[in-house]
Amino acid sequence: MITLKTFNRKELEDFISSGAFLQYDFLPVTKHRALSHIRNPKASEEDTLLILAFSEEKLIGYVGCFPDYFVIDGKEIRYAWLSTLYANPEYRKKRPAKALLKKVFEEYEGRIAITEFTKEAEALYNIMGIFEYVFPKKGKRYYFRTDAAKMIPEKKTGTQPLKPLFQTLDAAANVFISIKNLPVQKPDFKYEVLPRIDKESADFMTEFSGVRNAGEINTFIDYPWVLEGKKDEKYLFSSFAGTFKYFWIKIFDQNNQLKACLLLQLRDGYLKIPYLFSTADLAEVVQFLNYFIVINKVKGFTSYQTRLNKAIQESKAFSHIYNRDFKREYLFHQQLLELLPDNFNPNYQDGDGDCMMT
């Protein structure tokens, strides 16, 4: 028989503070990830943030919940993102994943959203027949340096012994790419690089409609899900990386007025742009990105920002070696969709949901 234990904000804080989360064969959460859930400005005191599944007091699975809400016509529609779902395969016959999901649906009355899911998880959600694909985002991944030593063994495990050869080939190719990029100059317009959002930027952002405000974004910058360091093998989701940094970029016009703000996330050589705020031409954003990518030796950059991707395609200065199309799917529970107006579109930015955190 499976028993389930839920944790709200206070209970999760006690669970982490006591060190009790460390006692199991695998970790149901890391301390820093739990703190981020606890500090989430959109989480109420009663919201369930973590659920554990036990079989005879042995932990066999868990699911993480990341509360959020829409404000539509002045009314809050609360829901939660599934941020983690794990079930020990040794207990598959007991169907812990199904029990965990059923409990999540009860806790949030079916108001559940999911994105960035694995193929295996997607198959499970589809089998359940209660989720629908909504609001797909088309994006691009741009590549700037070769990374065969990482990418090929990941896709073809039999090539692992050839990794030293791939590393040598990468080094040679990337020396050539570095030489090619020598002419890239520092932008000649005014910009600032900050560790978090300042007041001037926060005021600028109020001109834009969005799911998150400056305070919320700063909270997740201050309480990241990923820290720099060695991965804890007992936790199966994102927790540590060799490099993990956020950069808040401000770009000014000739009159020293703020014209664009963007958040960059750099993780182990791969770049994302969780947030971009600008109504102006994005040519200078593209120019800054190109400079940032070169000086930081970025390997790849993923963007679902439609306007930005169009500006990149029109730019002759963006120094990528190739690109390919990407698509981000969102799954919404049918009970959540019933609460939303017809033709509703949340206009998610790349970092909305839990995408900013990993």
C-alpha positions as CSV (number, residue, x, y, z in Angstrom):
1,M,0.0,0.0,0.0
2,I,1.3,3.5,-0.9
3,T,1.0,6.3,1.7
4,L,1.5,9.9,0.7
5,K,2.8,12.9,2.7
6,T,2.2,16.5,1.7
7,F,4.3,19.5,2.6
8,N,3.1,23.1,2.5
9,R,5.5,26.1,2.9
10,K,5.9,25.8,6.7
11,E,6.1,22.0,6.7
12,L,8.7,22.0,3.9
13,E,10.8,24.6,5.8
14,D,10.7,22.4,8.9
15,F,11.6,19.3,6.7
16,I,14.6,21.0,5.3
17,S,15.8,22.7,8.5
18,S,15.6,19.4,10.4
19,G,17.7,17.6,7.9
20,A,15.1,14.9,7.6
21,F,15.1,15.1,3.8
22,L,18.7,13.6,3.8
23,Q,17.7,10.3,5.4
24,Y,16.4,8.5,2.2
25,D,18.2,6.5,-0.5
26,F,17.6,9.4,-2.9
27,L,16.8,13.0,-2.2
28,P,13.2,14.2,-2.8
29,V,14.5,17.8,-2.9
30,T,17.7,19.8,-2.4
31,K,17.9,22.4,0.3
32,H,18.4,25.3,-2.2
33,R,15.5,24.2,-4.4
34,A,13.2,23.9,-1.4
35,L,14.1,27.4,-0.3
36,S,13.2,28.7,-3.8
37,H,9.8,27.0,-3.5
38,I,9.3,28.4,0.0
39,R,10.2,31.9,-1.1
40,N,8.0,31.8,-4.2
41,P,5.9,35.0,-4.0
42,K,2.9,33.2,-5.6
43,A,2.8,30.4,-3.1
44,S,0.3,30.7,-0.3
45,E,0.8,29.2,3.1
46,E,-1.6,26.4,2.4
47,D,-0.3,25.4,-1.1
48,T,1.2,22.0,-1.3
49,L,4.8,22.2,-2.6
50,L,6.1,18.7,-2.2
51,I,4.4,15.2,-2.0
52,L,6.3,12.1,-1.0
53,A,5.2,8.5,-1.7
54,F,6.1,5.7,0.7
55,S,5.8,1.9,0.6
56,E,6.2,0.5,4.2
57,E,8.0,3.7,5.2
58,K,10.4,3.5,2.3
59,L,10.5,6.5,0.0
60,I,9.6,5.4,-3.5
61,G,8.7,8.6,-5.3
62,Y,7.9,12.3,-5.1
63,V,6.4,15.2,-7.0
64,G,7.2,18.9,-6.7
65,C,4.6,21.7,-7.2
66,F,5.4,25.2,-8.1
67,P,2.4,27.5,-7.5
68,D,1.5,30.3,-10.0
69,Y,-1.6,32.3,-11.0
70,F,-3.2,34.3,-13.8
71,V,-5.0,37.5,-13.1
72,I,-7.9,37.7,-15.5
73,D,-10.4,40.6,-15.2
74,G,-9.1,41.3,-11.7
75,K,-9.6,37.7,-10.5
76,E,-6.8,35.3,-9.6
77,I,-6.9,31.9,-11.2
78,R,-4.4,29.8,-9.1
79,Y,-2.7,26.8,-10.5
80,A,0.6,24.9,-10.1
81,W,3.4,23.7,-12.4
82,L,4.7,20.1,-11.9
83,S,8.4,20.9,-11.3
84,T,9.5,17.3,-10.6
85,L,8.0,13.8,-10.8
86,Y,10.0,10.7,-9.9
87,A,9.0,7.2,-9.1
88,N,11.5,4.4,-8.2
89,P,11.3,1.9,-11.1
90,E,11.7,-1.0,-8.7
91,Y,8.2,-0.2,-7.4
92,R,6.6,0.4,-10.8
93,K,3.9,-2.3,-10.1
94,K,2.7,-0.2,-7.2
95,R,2.1,2.7,-9.6
96,P,3.6,5.4,-7.4
97,A,3.6,8.0,-10.2
98,K,-0.2,7.6,-10.7
99,A,-0.8,7.9,-6.9
100,L,1.3,11.1,-6.8
101,L,-0.4,12.7,-9.7
102,K,-3.8,11.8,-8.4
103,K,-2.9,13.5,-5.1
104,V,-1.6,16.6,-6.9
105,F,-4.9,16.9,-8.9
106,E,-6.8,16.6,-5.6
107,E,-4.6,19.3,-3.9
108,Y,-5.0,21.8,-6.8
109,E,-8.4,20.7,-8.0
110,G,-7.0,19.8,-11.4
111,R,-5.4,23.2,-11.9
112,I,-2.0,21.8,-13.2
113,A,0.3,22.9,-16.0
114,I,3.5,21.2,-17.2
115,T,6.3,22.1,-19.6
116,E,9.9,21.0,-20.4
117,F,8.9,17.4,-19.8
118,T,10.8,14.3,-20.8
119,K,9.5,11.9,-23.5
120,E,8.7,9.3,-20.8
121,A,6.7,11.7,-18.7
122,E,4.9,13.0,-21.7
123,A,3.8,9.5,-22.6
124,L,2.4,9.1,-19.1
125,Y,0.5,12.4,-19.2
126,N,-1.0,11.5,-22.6
127,I,-2.1,8.0,-21.4
128,M,-4.1,9.8,-18.6
129,G,-6.2,11.6,-21.2
130,I,-6.7,14.7,-19.0
131,F,-4.1,17.1,-20.5
132,E,-4.2,19.1,-23.6
133,Y,-1.4,20.8,-25.6
134,V,-1.7,24.5,-25.5
135,F,0.2,27.7,-26.4
136,P,3.2,26.1,-28.2
137,K,6.2,28.2,-28.7
138,K,8.5,28.0,-31.7
139,G,12.2,28.7,-31.0
140,K,15.7,28.5,-32.3
141,R,18.9,27.0,-30.9
142,Y,22.0,28.7,-32.2
143,Y,25.4,27.1,-32.0
144,F,28.7,29.0,-31.8
145,R,31.3,26.5,-30.8
146,T,31.7,22.7,-31.3
147,D,30.9,20.5,-28.4
148,A,31.2,17.0,-29.9
149,A,32.8,15.6,-26.7
150,K,29.6,16.2,-24.8
151,M,26.9,15.8,-27.5
152,I,27.9,12.7,-29.3
153,P,28.5,10.4,-26.3
154,E,25.2,11.6,-24.8
155,K,23.3,10.5,-27.9
156,K,25.4,7.5,-28.8
157,T,26.7,5.9,-25.6
158,G,28.9,3.5,-27.6
159,T,31.2,6.4,-28.6
160,Q,32.2,7.1,-25.0
161,P,35.7,5.7,-25.5
162,L,36.2,8.2,-28.3
163,K,35.6,11.2,-26.0
164,P,39.3,12.2,-25.9
165,L,39.4,12.3,-29.7
166,F,36.3,14.5,-29.8
167,Q,37.8,16.8,-27.2
168,T,40.9,17.2,-29.4
169,L,38.7,17.9,-32.4
170,D,36.6,20.4,-30.4
171,A,39.8,22.2,-29.2
172,A,41.1,22.6,-32.8
173,A,37.8,23.8,-34.2
174,N,37.2,26.2,-31.4
175,V,40.6,27.8,-31.8
176,F,39.7,28.5,-35.4
177,I,36.3,29.9,-34.3
178,S,38.0,32.2,-31.7
179,I,40.3,33.6,-34.3
180,K,37.3,34.2,-36.6
181,N,35.6,36.1,-33.8
182,L,38.6,38.4,-33.0
183,P,37.0,41.3,-35.0
184,V,33.9,41.3,-32.8
185,Q,34.0,44.6,-30.9
186,K,32.5,45.8,-27.6
187,P,29.2,47.6,-28.4
188,D,29.5,51.3,-28.9
189,F,26.3,52.2,-27.1
190,K,25.7,52.5,-23.4
191,Y,24.7,49.3,-21.5
192,E,25.0,48.0,-18.0
193,V,25.4,44.4,-16.7
194,L,24.0,43.8,-13.2
195,P,23.5,40.7,-11.0
196,R,19.8,41.4,-10.5
197,I,17.0,43.9,-11.5
198,D,17.4,47.4,-10.2
199,K,14.7,50.1,-9.6
200,E,15.1,51.8,-12.9
201,S,14.6,48.5,-14.7
202,A,11.6,47.6,-12.5
203,D,9.9,50.9,-13.3
204,F,10.6,50.3,-17.0
205,M,9.1,46.8,-16.8
206,T,5.8,48.1,-15.6
207,E,5.1,49.3,-19.1
208,F,4.8,45.7,-20.2
209,S,2.2,43.1,-19.4
210,G,3.7,39.8,-18.1
211,V,3.3,36.9,-15.9
212,R,6.1,37.9,-13.5
213,N,7.2,41.3,-12.1
214,A,10.7,42.5,-11.2
215,G,10.3,41.4,-7.5
216,E,9.4,37.8,-8.5
217,I,12.2,37.5,-11.0
218,N,14.7,38.8,-8.4
219,T,13.4,36.3,-5.9
220,F,14.4,33.4,-8.2
221,I,17.7,35.0,-9.0
222,D,18.4,35.2,-5.2
223,Y,17.1,31.6,-4.6
224,P,18.1,29.6,-7.7
225,W,17.4,25.9,-8.2
226,V,20.9,25.3,-9.5
227,L,24.1,26.2,-7.7
228,E,27.7,26.1,-8.9
229,G,29.4,23.0,-7.7
230,K,29.5,19.2,-8.1
231,K,26.2,17.4,-8.7
232,D,24.7,15.5,-5.8
233,E,24.1,12.0,-7.3
234,K,21.3,11.4,-4.8
235,Y,19.1,14.1,-6.5
236,L,17.9,13.2,-9.9
237,F,16.9,16.6,-11.2
238,S,18.9,19.8,-11.8
239,S,20.8,20.9,-8.7
240,F,24.4,21.8,-9.5
241,A,26.4,22.9,-12.5
242,G,30.0,23.9,-13.3
243,T,28.8,27.4,-14.2
244,F,25.3,28.9,-13.4
245,K,24.9,32.6,-13.5
246,Y,22.2,35.2,-14.2
247,F,23.0,38.6,-15.9
248,W,20.6,41.5,-16.0
249,I,21.3,43.7,-19.0
250,K,20.2,47.3,-19.5
251,I,20.6,49.0,-22.9
252,F,20.2,52.8,-23.3
253,D,19.4,55.0,-26.3
254,Q,21.4,58.1,-27.3
255,N,19.5,60.2,-24.8
256,N,20.5,57.9,-22.0
257,Q,17.0,56.6,-21.7
258,L,16.5,52.9,-21.0
259,K,15.3,51.2,-24.2
260,A,15.6,47.4,-23.5
261,C,16.2,45.1,-20.5
262,L,16.9,41.4,-20.6
263,L,17.8,38.6,-18.3
264,L,20.4,36.1,-19.4
265,Q,21.1,32.7,-17.9
266,L,24.4,31.0,-18.5
267,R,24.8,27.4,-17.6
268,D,27.9,25.4,-18.5
269,G,28.4,27.3,-21.8
270,Y,24.8,27.3,-22.8
271,L,22.8,30.5,-22.8
272,K,19.1,31.3,-22.4
273,I,17.1,34.5,-22.4
274,P,14.3,34.0,-19.8
275,Y,13.1,37.6,-20.1
276,L,13.2,40.4,-22.6
277,F,11.5,43.8,-22.3
278,S,11.6,46.2,-25.3
279,T,9.3,47.8,-27.7
280,A,12.2,49.3,-29.7
281,D,14.2,47.8,-32.6
282,L,16.2,44.9,-31.3
283,A,19.4,45.4,-33.4
284,E,21.3,46.6,-30.4
285,V,20.1,43.7,-28.3
286,V,21.4,41.4,-31.1
287,Q,24.7,43.3,-31.2
288,F,25.1,43.0,-27.4
289,L,24.3,39.3,-27.4
290,N,26.8,38.6,-30.1
291,Y,29.5,40.3,-28.0
292,F,28.4,38.5,-24.8
293,I,28.5,35.2,-26.6
294,V,32.0,35.7,-27.9
295,I,33.6,37.0,-24.7
296,N,32.0,34.2,-22.6
297,K,32.7,31.5,-25.2
298,V,29.1,30.4,-25.3
299,K,28.5,27.1,-27.0
300,G,24.8,27.4,-27.7
301,F,21.9,29.8,-27.2
302,T,18.2,28.9,-27.1
303,S,15.5,31.5,-27.7
304,Y,11.8,31.3,-28.0
305,Q,11.6,35.1,-28.3
306,T,9.9,35.6,-31.7
307,R,10.9,39.2,-32.3
308,L,14.5,38.5,-31.2
309,N,14.8,35.5,-33.4
310,K,13.6,37.5,-36.4
311,A,16.1,40.2,-35.6
312,I,18.9,37.7,-35.4
313,Q,17.9,36.2,-38.8
314,E,18.0,39.7,-40.3
315,S,21.4,40.5,-38.7
316,K,24.6,39.9,-40.6
317,A,26.7,40.2,-37.5
318,F,25.4,37.3,-35.4
319,S,28.3,34.8,-35.5
320,H,26.6,31.4,-35.1
321,I,27.9,28.4,-37.1
322,Y,24.4,26.9,-37.5
323,N,21.0,26.8,-36.0
324,R,18.0,24.5,-35.7
325,D,14.3,24.8,-34.9
326,F,13.0,24.0,-31.5
327,K,9.5,23.8,-30.1
328,R,8.3,24.1,-26.5
329,E,5.0,22.4,-25.6
330,Y,2.8,23.2,-22.7
331,L,0.3,20.7,-21.2
332,F,-2.7,22.1,-19.2
333,H,-5.1,20.0,-17.3
334,Q,-8.6,20.1,-18.7
335,Q,-10.0,21.5,-15.4
336,L,-7.6,24.4,-15.6
337,L,-8.5,25.1,-19.2
338,E,-12.2,25.3,-18.2
339,L,-11.4,28.3,-15.9
340,L,-9.8,30.2,-18.7
341,P,-11.6,32.5,-21.3
342,D,-12.0,31.4,-24.9
343,N,-8.9,32.3,-27.0
344,F,-6.9,33.0,-23.8
345,N,-3.1,33.3,-24.3
346,P,-0.8,33.8,-21.4
347,N,1.9,35.1,-23.6
348,Y,4.6,33.3,-21.7
349,Q,8.1,34.5,-21.9
350,D,10.9,32.0,-22.1
351,G,11.4,32.0,-18.3
352,D,7.8,31.7,-17.2
353,G,6.7,28.5,-15.4
354,D,9.8,26.8,-14.0
355,C,11.9,27.3,-17.1
356,M,13.9,30.2,-15.7
357,M,15.2,28.0,-12.9
358,T,17.1,25.3,-14.8
